[in-house]
């Protein structure tokens, strides 16, 4: 299937036909990776969600916004350790 490249502001874009989008469950707002290959083609693929580790997530917490965790004081009920 061929599509036409159009100018959108300072960028270029193509429209994905509705039947093709439906066939792969592509919805407005979904993220795609745009990758060039060695032959000069453009490949589109669904963007892979990057999962962060707990350590990486905690690094983004600003000082003063950290709440004390309930379990820092030790058991408070009938926990089995």
Secondary structure by P-SEA (a helix, b strand, c coil): cbbbbbbcccbbbbbccaaaaaaacccccbbbbbbbcccbbbbbccccbbbbcaaaaaaaccccccccccccccccccccc
